[in-house]
Amino acid sequence: MTTPQTTTQPDQLERNKAVVRRFVDEIFVAGRKDAVDELVADGFVGHSWPSNGDAKAALKAAIDRVGAGLSDPRFEIEDLVAEGDLVAARLTASATQTGEFMGLPPSGKRYTIEEIHLFRVRDGRVVEHWHQFDQLGLMRQLGAMPQRG
């Protein structure tokens, strides 16, 4: 038995990708906490950072933590793929560590890593988010681990 497939119109897929582009630009790059209220739905579920049950507040706290530790963040969208209510983004992320970050003291070093983000978008807002990144490469570039031999 097959399950019925819902179809998403191409214009809806483009609108979902536009929401993700804004999320990357306004939240990841600009660190705008007010954009969280604009782009993230009530009941949002973030699978990538610690939360006390209020995922929107946890995202705003993550913006503060990252902003205190990193300067000049850049996120280049390499690929953006949408299907149904999901949008996958492959990014190249870079920043300079100018404050404490991920438990590391300020290094002044710049890093560049690859990241994959998966967003679920409904009614023009992000309702769910997952994130995978090259943590080993990040730690090596910030001097927390030795470079490869």
N, C-alpha and C positions, 0 to 999 in steps of 0.2 A: 504494500500500500504506500502510495506516495503522499507527501504532505503538500498542500497548496503553497505555491510560492507567491509572495507579495512582490509586486514590481514597483520600482522607484523610478519616477520620471527623470530623464537626464537633467532637467532644470533643478529638481530637488537635490540631486547629487552635487551639482555645482554650488547650490546654496549651502549645503552641508560642508563642502570644502572651503567655502568662503568663511564660515564660522570658525573652522580650524585655523585658517590663515590668520584671522583676527586674534584667536586665542594665542597662537605662537607669537605674533607681533606685540600684542598689548599686554599679555600676562608674562610670557617667558622673557621677552626682550625688554619691554618698557617697565615691567614690574608694577603695572597699574592694578592695585587692589580693587578699585571701583569697577574695572572691567570684569572681575569675577562675578559681581552681581548682575552685570549685563549679559554675560556669555554662559554662565553656569546655572543650571536648573536647581531649584529646591529639590532636595532628595538626591543630589549628586553623589556618586560613589567614585572615590579616587583610590585606585589600587596601588599607588606608587609612593605614598608618603604616609607617615603615621597620622592617625586621626583619633580624636576623643569622641567621635560620634557625630561631629558637625564638620563634614568634609569640606564645605565652602570655607569655614573658618580655618581649617587645617591648610587649605591651599593658600590662603592669605598669610598664614604663619610661615609657610614654605617660601613665599615671596620675600618676606622679611629676612629669613635665614640666608637665602641665596643672595639677596641684595647686600647683606652685611659682609658676605665673604667674597663676592665676585664683582668685578668691574668690567665694563665694556662687553657685555654679553652679545653674541651674534648667533643667530640660528638661520642657516640657509636650508630652505626646503628643497630637497633633492627630488623627491617623489611624493605625490599626494594621490592616493587611490581611494575611491569611494564605491561602496556597494551596500545597498539597503540603507540602514541607519548608521553604518560604520564608515569611518574615514581613517586610513592608515597614512602616517606621515613618516618618511625617512628623512632625517635631518643631519646636517653637520653643525655641531655646536662648538662654540669657543668662548672663552672668557679669560680674564686675568684674576688670579687669586690674590686679593689685596687684604683680606681679613680671614678670620677663622672659618674653615669650610670643611664639613664632613669630619670634624674632630682634628683637622690639621691646622697648625699655626700658619699665619700668612707666609707665602713663599715668594710672592711677586712674579710667579711664573704664569705663562699663558699656556692653555691647553686647547687642543682641538680633538673632538671625538665624534663618533657616529652614534646616533640615537634612533630608536624606533618608538613611535607613539601610536596608540590606537584610541580613537575617540568614538563614542556612541553619541550621536546627535539626534535630538527630537525637538520639533517645533522651534528650530533656530537656536537651541541651547545645548551645551554639552551636558549629558546626563551620566556619563561614565568615561573613565580614562585609565589606560595602562601605559607603562613606560619601561623600556629596556634600554640600557646604555652600556658603553664600553668602560665599565668601572675600573678594570685592570689598567687600561690605557690611560685613564684619567689619573689614577694613583701614581703610575710611572712618571707621567709628565709633570705632576706636582711635586715629585721627589719623595713620595712616601714609600716607594718600592724601587728596587734597582731596575735599570733598563735591561732589556734583553741582552744576553751575552753575545 
